[in-house]
Amino acid sequence: MHVQSKRRWLTLTVLSMLLVTGCSQDSTKPPDQPTGYPEATTIDQLLHNLTNTYEELNHEEYEKLLDEGFTFVFDPRDVGPDRPWRFLTWGKGVDVRSFERMFGGEPAIDGKVLNSGDFEFQAGEPEISPLNSNWRMITLTTVDIAFHTTEQQSGDQWVLQTPGGYEARLHLVQREREEGTAVWKIIMWEDRPPAYALITPETQETSLGRMKMLWLHPDDESADYPAPTTISQLLQNFGLAHEEMNYDEYERLLDSEFTFVFDPRDVGPGTGWPDSTWGIVEDLRSATYVLGKQQNLDGQIIDGI
């Protein structure tokens, strides 16, 4: 177990600078300074970068840490018909938009504006994710997130803070880059808050999920496709991809060994397709016409499903 915080990294950086300076007095070239967000080629580096994004309110670097298939999993107590978000998960698109508004100084739905953030935690050792053997899982314990805000109208100062005993599970995946190096990405964040409540008029104990919801817009709900970690979510994405005529999201749902099985009455001589099945290549070629609003063989264009 180790404590992850920006202060620790800053201390190590200062010590390193002192050592380099002491050993390089005869050199006229200043030592190279490490950037704030090196490539996350190790899990430790990813956690370091994650900490920096929260404490420096850097939504652009935060977005770089997320895999394209990223899913944020809420605590079930935080979602429902009477909550700002009805579903148990959301994907990268909504998550990034929430952080853009939060870190970019836009007011929340209750008028709060974020001024600064603190983020500390203890990280366990990486283990194989129970969801996918190719992923790694890190459990963060004693998570301490504090967002210092100002209420626009009254000027009152508020601190949104995770309560004691807060945990999160981060599922990580390695992605190869074009130049051959592999970097770690966060593919899923499971929010695991304990019980929480208001403790003072100035400090609100709440979950990270509820904090993110404060920066939602009404149109965010229909604009995202969470990773289909359940059959129910896959079916939801499948239906939405057809309703929104979204070829890219439809393609993401198909396995490389995908097979479409026709009704026997729909194939054979004179039907346009002689076989009882086709694979992913044929299916996606057809989908470019159906979902991509291209003219089909009859000269027709499908405008909606």
C-alpha positions in Angstrom: 0.0 0.0 0.0 1.3 3.5 -0.7 -0.1 6.9 -0.3 -0.6 8.8 -3.6 -0.6 12.6 -3.4 0.8 15.5 -5.4 2.7 16.7 -2.3 4.8 13.5 -2.3 5.6 13.8 -6.0 6.5 17.5 -5.5 8.9 16.5 -2.7 10.6 13.9 -4.8 10.9 16.3 -7.7 12.5 19.0 -5.5 15.0 16.5 -4.0 15.9 15.3 -7.5 16.4 18.8 -8.7 18.7 19.5 -5.7 20.7 16.4 -6.4 21.1 17.2 -10.1 22.1 20.8 -9.3 24.7 19.6 -6.8 26.3 17.2 -9.3 26.2 19.5 -12.4 27.9 22.7 -11.3 30.4 22.5 -14.1 27.8 22.3 -16.8 26.3 25.4 -18.4 23.2 23.4 -19.7 20.3 23.4 -17.3 19.1 20.0 -16.3 15.9 18.7 -18.1 12.8 19.2 -16.0 10.2 16.5 -15.9 6.8 17.6 -17.3 3.7 17.5 -15.1 2.1 14.7 -17.1 4.6 12.2 -18.5 3.2 9.3 -20.6 1.5 6.8 -18.3 3.8 3.9 -19.2 3.4 2.6 -15.7 0.4 2.4 -13.3 2.2 4.6 -10.8 2.6 7.2 -13.4 -1.0 7.1 -14.3 -2.0 7.6 -10.7 0.4 10.5 -10.4 -1.1 12.1 -13.5 -4.6 11.5 -12.2 -3.8 13.2 -8.9 -2.4 16.2 -10.8 -5.5 16.6 -12.9 -7.7 16.9 -9.8 -5.4 19.3 -8.0 -4.6 21.5 -11.1 -8.2 21.3 -12.5 -6.8 20.1 -15.8 -9.7 18.5 -17.8 -7.6 18.1 -21.0 -5.0 15.9 -19.2 -7.8 14.1 -17.4 -9.4 13.1 -20.7 -6.1 11.7 -21.9 -6.2 9.2 -19.0 -9.5 7.7 -20.1 -9.8 4.8 -22.5 -12.3 5.3 -25.4 -14.5 2.6 -23.7 -14.4 4.3 -20.3 -17.3 3.7 -18.0 -18.1 5.4 -14.7 -20.1 3.2 -12.4 -22.2 5.0 -9.8 -23.2 3.8 -6.4 -26.8 2.6 -6.8 -27.9 5.0 -4.0 -26.8 8.0 -6.2 -29.0 7.2 -9.3 -32.7 6.9 -10.0 -35.8 8.7 -11.3 -35.5 11.4 -8.6 -31.8 12.0 -9.2 -29.9 14.1 -11.9 -28.9 10.8 -13.5 -31.1 7.7 -13.9 -28.7 5.1 -15.0 -26.1 3.1 -13.1 -23.3 4.1 -15.5 -22.2 6.7 -18.0 -19.4 6.7 -20.6 -16.5 8.8 -21.5 -18.4 11.5 -23.4 -20.6 12.6 -20.4 -17.8 12.2 -17.9 -15.5 14.5 -19.9 -18.2 17.1 -20.4 -18.9 17.1 -16.7 -15.2 17.7 -15.9 -14.8 20.3 -18.7 -17.5 22.4 -17.0 -16.3 21.7 -13.5 -12.6 22.3 -14.0 -13.3 25.1 -16.6 -15.0 27.4 -14.1 -18.6 26.9 -15.3 -21.3 27.1 -12.6 -22.9 23.9 -11.4 -26.7 23.4 -11.5 -26.9 24.8 -7.9 -24.7 27.8 -8.8 -21.4 26.6 -7.3 -18.2 27.4 -9.1 -15.1 25.2 -8.4 -12.0 27.1 -7.2 -9.5 24.4 -6.3 -9.3 20.7 -5.6 -7.4 18.2 -3.4 -7.1 14.5 -4.1 -5.3 11.9 -1.9 -5.7 8.2 -1.5 -3.9 4.9 -0.7 -3.5 2.6 -3.7 -3.4 -1.2 -3.4 -1.3 -3.5 -5.5 -2.4 -4.1 -9.1 -4.4 -7.3 -9.6 -6.1 -9.0 -12.5 -9.6 -7.5 -12.9 -12.5 -9.8 -12.2 -14.3 -8.3 -15.2 -11.6 -8.9 -17.8 -8.4 -10.9 -17.5 -6.6 -8.5 -19.8 -7.3 -5.6 -17.4 -5.7 -4.7 -14.1 -7.6 -3.4 -11.1 -6.4 -1.0 -8.4 -8.4 -0.4 -5.3 -8.1 3.1 -3.9 -8.8 3.4 -0.1 -9.1 6.3 2.3 -10.0 8.4 -0.8 -10.0 12.1 0.2 -11.4 14.4 -2.6 -12.2 18.0 -1.6 -13.6 20.5 -4.1 -13.5 24.1 -2.8 -16.4 26.1 -4.3 -18.0 29.5 -4.2 -21.7 30.0 -4.6 -22.2 32.6 -7.3 -25.1 34.6 -5.9 -24.3 34.6 -2.2 -20.6 34.3 -2.3 -20.7 31.6 0.3 -17.8 29.1 0.4 -18.6 25.4 0.2 -16.4 22.3 0.4 -17.7 19.2 -1.4 -15.8 16.4 0.2 -15.8 12.6 0.2 -16.4 11.1 3.6 -14.1 8.9 5.6 -13.8 5.3 4.4 -14.4 6.2 0.8 -13.1 3.7 -1.8 -12.9 3.4 -5.6 -12.0 0.6 -7.9 -10.1 1.6 -11.0 -9.9 -0.9 -13.9 -7.0 -0.3 -16.2 -6.0 -1.4 -19.7 -2.8 -1.1 -21.7 -3.0 0.4 -25.1 -0.3 0.2 -27.8 0.7 3.5 -29.4 1.8 3.9 -33.0 5.4 4.3 -32.0 5.3 1.0 -30.2 5.1 2.1 -26.6 2.2 1.0 -24.4 0.4 3.4 -22.0 -2.1 2.7 -19.3 -5.7 4.0 -19.5 -8.6 3.9 -17.1 -11.4 1.8 -18.7 -13.7 1.8 -15.7 -14.1 3.6 -12.4 -16.4 2.0 -9.7 -17.5 4.6 -7.2 -17.8 3.0 -3.7 -18.9 5.6 -1.1 -19.8 4.7 2.5 -22.8 6.4 4.1 -22.6 10.2 4.0 -24.5 13.2 5.2 -24.3 17.0 5.6 -22.0 17.7 8.6 -21.9 21.5 8.6 -23.5 24.4 6.6 -20.2 24.9 4.8 -19.0 21.3 4.2 -21.0 18.7 2.4 -20.0 15.0 2.5 -21.0 13.4 -0.8 -19.8 10.9 -3.4 -17.7 11.7 -6.4 -20.6 10.6 -8.6 -22.9 13.2 -7.0 -20.2 15.8 -7.4 -20.0 15.1 -11.1 -23.8 15.2 -11.5 -23.8 18.9 -10.3 -22.2 19.8 -13.6 -24.6 17.9 -15.9 -26.8 19.5 -18.5 -30.3 18.2 -19.4 -29.2 17.0 -22.8 -26.2 15.0 -21.6 -28.3 11.9 -20.8 -29.0 10.8 -24.4 -25.6 11.6 -25.8 -23.5 8.7 -24.6 -22.8 5.0 -24.9 -21.4 3.5 -21.7 -19.2 0.4 -22.2 -21.5 -2.6 -22.4 -20.3 -4.4 -19.3 -23.7 -6.0 -18.9 -26.1 -7.6 -21.4 -28.7 -4.9 -20.5 -26.2 -2.1 -21.3 -25.3 -3.8 -24.6 -29.0 -4.0 -25.6 -29.5 -0.4 -24.6 -26.5 0.7 -26.8 -27.8 -1.5 -29.6 -31.2 0.2 -29.6 -29.8 3.7 -29.2 -27.3 3.2 -32.1 -30.2 2.4 -34.4 -32.4 5.2 -33.1 -29.7 7.7 -33.5 -28.4 6.2 -36.8 -24.9 5.9 -35.2 -22.8 3.6 -37.4 -19.6 4.0 -35.3 -21.3 2.9 -32.0 -23.0 0.0 -33.8 -19.7 -1.2 -35.1 -18.2 -1.1 -31.6 -20.8 -3.7 -30.5 -19.8 -6.4 -33.0 -17.2 -9.0 -32.3 -14.7 -9.9 -35.0 -16.4 -13.3 -35.3 -19.9 -11.8 -35.6 -22.4 -13.8 -37.7 -25.8 -12.7 -38.8 -28.2 -15.6 -39.3 -31.1 -15.0 -41.8 -34.5 -16.4 -41.7 -34.5 -19.2 -44.3 -37.3 -17.5 -46.2 -35.1 -14.5 -46.8 -32.3 -16.2 -48.7 -31.8 -18.2 -51.8 -32.1 -17.7 -55.6 -33.7 -14.4 -56.4 -33.5 -12.9 -52.9 -30.3 -11.0 -53.2 -28.3 -13.1 -50.8 -27.7 -16.8 -51.5 -26.3 -17.9 -48.1 -28.0 -18.4 -44.7 -25.4 -16.2 -42.9 -23.0 -13.4 -43.4 -20.1 -12.1 -41.3 -19.0 -8.8 -39.9 -17.6 -7.5 -43.2 -20.9 -7.9 -45.0 -22.9 -6.6 -42.0 -20.9 -3.4 -41.7 -21.0 -2.8 -45.4 -24.8 -3.0 -45.2 -24.8 -0.8 -42.1 -23.1 2.0 -44.0 -26.2 2.2 -46.1 -28.8 1.7 -43.3 -27.1 3.8 -40.6 -24.9 6.0 -42.7 -27.7 7.5 -44.7 -26.2 6.4 -48.0 -28.2 5.6 -51.1 -29.0 1.9 -51.4 -29.3 -0.3 -54.5 -32.9 0.9 -55.0 -31.9 4.5 -54.8 -33.4 5.0 -51.4 -31.9 6.7 -48.3 -33.1 5.7 -44.8 -33.7 8.8 -42.8 -34.6 7.2 -39.5 -35.4 4.0 -37.7 
